[in-house]
Amino acid sequence: MLENIRIVLLNTSHPGNIGAVARAMKNMCLSQLVLVRPDQFPHPKADARSSGALDILQSARVVDSLDEAVEGCHLVVGTSARSRTLPWPISEPRDLAERIYTDYAEQSVAVVFGREERGLSNEELQRCNLHVQIPANPGYSALNLGMAVQIICYEFHLQAIKASGGESALPGEQGPHGPGWDEPAATVDDVERMVRHLEETLVQVGFHDPDNPRQLMARLRRLYQRARLDKMEVNILRGMLKAIQQKVNT
């Protein structure tokens, strides 16, 4: 389970925070760190704050976009300390850890942390299957980046310890991320390409106006992420869209 979890940091401004995250990850036996356009990395301050977790820093991947950071993942979790206008599936860290062990133990999972001062944008959060919030003082809920990563990674590690001790996890929902399903699960990038294809088709048939989008595509994206599609289902949907486009063009 822990080997399949990647911690993604978006636009980190302080290199020391990257080091603190590496330390937190190594404490909890996680090793995959992905950095999206960090302001300064590598950096001596990151090395110093890692307190010996240099192997995590040295193996960290630096990428240019969130899409690249979560490519190939089957579940993307966005961290958020505030409520949003459009409700989204949300979990606490402990429930998230149990869900990952039950439904995604052998799948790739990304947990995305935003910028130190303003977190993730609404658009970035919409790219996530669900959101995780750390219960904290309602009047002062802000945690620094290293602390937030430590808390969430602790819950992952605790769940792994429970599992290795022979304590059975809760039975998972039968679906494309569980055993016995007839098709492999769709990755988040499979679903994103399908949603973009859907948007293109809806514009073409006159159902969606990109100049007055309201929340149509956000709600459709939420629908398909919640559905936990498999690869065959994505292919069927894209085949339907292609047939619609061909019919419109004739």
C-alpha positions as CSV (number, residue, x, y, z in Angstrom):
1,M,0.0,0.0,0.0
2,L,2.6,2.5,1.0
3,E,4.8,1.8,-2.0
4,N,1.9,2.9,-4.3
5,I,1.2,6.3,-2.7
6,R,2.8,9.4,-4.1
7,I,3.0,12.7,-2.3
8,V,2.6,15.6,-4.7
9,L,3.6,19.1,-3.8
10,L,2.4,21.9,-6.0
11,N,4.4,25.1,-6.5
12,T,6.2,24.9,-3.1
13,S,7.8,28.3,-2.4
14,H,10.1,27.4,0.5
15,P,12.7,24.7,-0.1
16,G,12.8,24.0,3.7
17,N,9.2,22.8,3.5
18,I,10.2,20.2,0.8
19,G,12.9,18.9,3.2
20,A,10.3,18.8,6.1
21,V,8.0,16.8,3.8
22,A,10.7,14.4,2.9
23,R,11.4,13.8,6.6
24,A,7.7,13.2,7.4
25,M,7.5,10.7,4.5
26,K,10.5,8.8,5.6
27,N,9.2,8.6,9.2
28,M,6.1,6.9,7.8
29,C,7.8,4.7,5.2
30,L,6.6,6.5,2.1
31,S,9.1,7.1,-0.7
32,Q,7.4,8.7,-3.8
33,L,7.7,12.4,-3.8
34,V,6.7,14.5,-6.9
35,L,7.3,18.2,-7.1
36,V,5.3,20.4,-9.5
37,R,7.3,23.5,-10.4
38,P,8.9,24.2,-7.1
39,D,10.4,27.7,-6.7
40,Q,13.8,26.4,-5.5
41,F,14.9,22.7,-5.7
42,P,17.3,21.2,-5.2
43,H,18.5,23.5,-2.4
44,P,20.7,23.2,0.8
45,K,17.8,24.3,3.0
46,A,15.8,21.3,1.7
47,D,18.7,19.0,2.5
48,A,19.1,20.5,6.0
49,R,15.3,20.3,6.9
50,S,15.1,16.7,5.7
51,S,17.3,15.6,8.7
52,G,18.8,12.7,6.8
53,A,16.0,11.9,4.4
54,L,18.2,12.7,1.5
55,D,17.2,9.6,-0.4
56,I,13.7,10.9,-0.6
57,L,14.9,14.2,-2.0
58,Q,17.3,12.6,-4.4
59,S,14.7,10.3,-5.9
60,A,12.0,13.1,-6.1
61,R,10.6,13.8,-9.5
62,V,10.2,17.4,-10.7
63,V,7.5,17.9,-13.3
64,D,5.8,20.8,-15.0
65,S,2.1,20.2,-14.4
66,L,-0.4,18.5,-12.1
67,D,-1.5,16.3,-15.1
68,E,2.1,14.9,-15.3
69,A,2.3,14.5,-11.5
70,V,-0.8,12.3,-11.3
71,E,-0.4,10.4,-14.6
72,G,-1.2,6.7,-14.2
73,C,-3.0,7.1,-10.9
74,H,-6.3,5.5,-10.1
75,L,-7.2,7.8,-7.2
76,V,-6.2,11.4,-6.8
77,V,-6.9,13.1,-3.4
78,G,-6.7,16.8,-2.9
79,T,-6.0,18.4,0.5
80,S,-8.2,21.3,1.4
81,A,-8.8,23.2,4.6
82,R,-11.8,25.1,3.5
83,S,-15.3,24.3,2.1
84,R,-16.1,24.9,-1.5
85,T,-19.0,26.3,-3.4
86,L,-19.6,23.0,-5.2
87,P,-19.7,20.1,-2.7
88,W,-17.2,17.3,-3.4
89,P,-16.7,13.9,-1.8
90,I,-14.6,14.5,1.4
91,S,-12.8,12.3,3.9
92,E,-10.9,12.6,7.1
93,P,-7.3,11.1,7.0
94,R,-8.1,8.0,9.0
95,D,-11.1,7.1,6.8
96,L,-9.0,7.9,3.7
97,A,-6.3,5.4,4.8
98,E,-8.9,2.7,5.4
99,R,-10.4,3.3,2.0
100,I,-7.0,3.2,0.2
101,Y,-6.1,-0.1,1.9
102,T,-9.6,-1.6,1.2
103,D,-10.1,-0.4,-2.4
104,Y,-6.7,0.8,-3.8
105,A,-4.0,-1.2,-2.0
106,E,-2.5,-2.3,-5.3
107,Q,-3.4,0.8,-7.3
108,S,-1.5,4.1,-7.7
109,V,-2.7,6.8,-5.4
110,A,-1.6,10.5,-5.4
111,V,-2.2,12.9,-2.5
112,V,-1.9,16.5,-3.7
113,F,-0.8,19.4,-1.4
114,G,-1.2,22.9,-2.6
115,R,0.8,26.1,-2.2
116,E,1.8,27.2,1.3
117,E,-0.3,30.4,1.4
118,R,-3.4,29.5,-0.7
119,G,-3.5,25.8,-1.2
120,L,-5.1,24.3,-4.3
121,S,-7.3,26.2,-6.7
122,N,-10.9,25.2,-7.4
123,E,-9.9,23.9,-10.8
124,E,-7.1,21.8,-9.3
125,L,-9.4,20.4,-6.6
126,Q,-11.9,19.4,-9.4
127,R,-9.2,17.2,-10.8
128,C,-9.3,15.2,-7.6
129,N,-11.6,12.2,-7.0
130,L,-12.1,13.3,-3.4
131,H,-10.8,15.8,-0.9
132,V,-9.3,15.2,2.5
133,Q,-9.5,17.6,5.5
134,I,-7.6,17.3,8.7
135,P,-10.0,18.1,11.6
136,A,-8.6,21.1,13.4
137,N,-9.6,24.2,15.4
138,P,-12.3,25.9,13.3
139,G,-11.0,29.2,14.3
140,Y,-7.4,28.4,13.3
141,S,-7.2,25.4,10.9
142,A,-4.1,26.4,9.0
143,L,-1.3,23.8,9.3
144,N,2.2,24.2,7.8
145,L,3.0,21.9,4.9
146,G,5.3,19.5,6.8
147,M,2.7,19.1,9.6
148,A,-0.1,18.3,7.1
149,V,1.9,15.7,5.3
150,Q,3.0,14.1,8.6
151,I,-0.6,13.7,9.8
152,I,-1.9,12.2,6.6
153,C,1.2,9.9,6.2
154,Y,0.9,8.8,9.8
155,E,-2.7,7.5,9.1
156,F,-1.4,5.6,6.0
157,H,1.4,4.1,8.1
158,L,-0.9,3.2,10.9
159,Q,-3.2,1.4,8.5
160,A,-0.3,-0.5,7.1
161,I,0.8,-1.6,10.6
162,K,-2.7,-2.8,11.4
163,A,-2.8,-4.8,8.1
164,S,0.6,-6.4,8.6
165,G,-0.5,-7.4,12.1
166,G,-3.2,-9.7,10.7
167,E,-6.1,-7.3,11.5
168,S,-8.4,-7.6,8.5
169,A,-9.5,-4.5,6.7
170,L,-13.1,-3.7,6.1
171,P,-14.4,-5.6,3.0
172,G,-14.2,-3.4,-0.1
173,E,-17.0,-2.5,-2.4
174,Q,-17.0,-4.8,-5.4
175,G,-15.8,-2.7,-8.3
176,P,-13.0,-2.1,-10.8
177,H,-10.5,-1.4,-8.1
178,G,-11.2,-4.6,-6.2
179,P,-10.5,-8.3,-6.8
180,G,-12.5,-10.3,-9.4
181,W,-13.4,-7.4,-11.7
182,D,-13.4,-8.3,-15.4
183,E,-11.6,-5.1,-16.6
184,P,-8.7,-3.0,-15.3
185,A,-9.6,0.2,-13.6
186,A,-9.4,3.4,-15.6
187,T,-6.7,5.8,-14.6
188,V,-7.4,9.4,-13.8
189,D,-5.9,10.5,-17.1
190,D,-8.2,8.0,-19.0
191,V,-11.2,9.7,-17.4
192,E,-9.8,13.2,-18.0
193,R,-9.4,12.5,-21.7
194,M,-12.9,11.1,-21.8
195,V,-14.3,14.2,-20.0
196,R,-12.5,16.5,-22.5
197,H,-13.9,14.5,-25.4
198,L,-17.4,14.8,-23.8
199,E,-17.0,18.6,-23.5
200,E,-15.9,18.9,-27.2
201,T,-19.0,16.8,-28.2
202,L,-21.4,18.8,-26.1
203,V,-20.1,22.0,-27.6
204,Q,-20.5,20.5,-31.1
205,V,-24.1,19.5,-30.6
206,G,-25.0,22.8,-28.9
207,F,-25.7,21.5,-25.4
208,H,-22.7,23.3,-23.8
209,D,-21.8,26.9,-24.3
210,P,-18.1,27.5,-23.3
211,D,-18.8,31.2,-23.0
212,N,-21.4,30.5,-20.4
213,P,-20.3,27.3,-18.8
214,R,-21.9,27.7,-15.4
215,Q,-20.8,24.4,-13.6
216,L,-21.8,21.9,-16.2
217,M,-18.4,20.4,-16.8
218,A,-17.4,20.5,-13.1
219,R,-20.5,18.5,-12.2
220,L,-20.0,16.0,-15.1
221,R,-16.4,15.6,-14.1
222,R,-17.5,14.9,-10.5
223,L,-20.1,12.4,-11.7
224,Y,-17.6,10.3,-13.8
225,Q,-14.9,10.4,-11.0
226,R,-17.4,9.2,-8.5
227,A,-18.5,6.3,-10.8
228,R,-15.0,4.6,-10.6
229,L,-15.0,3.6,-14.3
230,D,-13.0,0.8,-15.7
231,K,-11.1,1.0,-19.0
232,M,-13.7,-0.8,-21.1
233,E,-16.4,1.6,-19.8
234,V,-14.3,4.6,-20.8
235,N,-13.7,3.1,-24.2
236,I,-17.5,2.5,-24.7
237,L,-18.3,6.1,-23.7
238,R,-15.6,7.5,-26.0
239,G,-16.9,5.3,-28.8
240,M,-20.4,6.7,-28.3
241,L,-19.1,10.3,-28.4
242,K,-17.2,9.6,-31.6
243,A,-20.3,8.2,-33.2
244,I,-22.3,11.3,-32.2
245,Q,-19.6,13.5,-33.7
246,Q,-19.6,11.6,-36.9
247,K,-23.4,11.8,-37.1
248,V,-23.4,15.5,-36.5
249,N,-20.7,16.0,-39.2
250,T,-22.6,14.1,-41.9
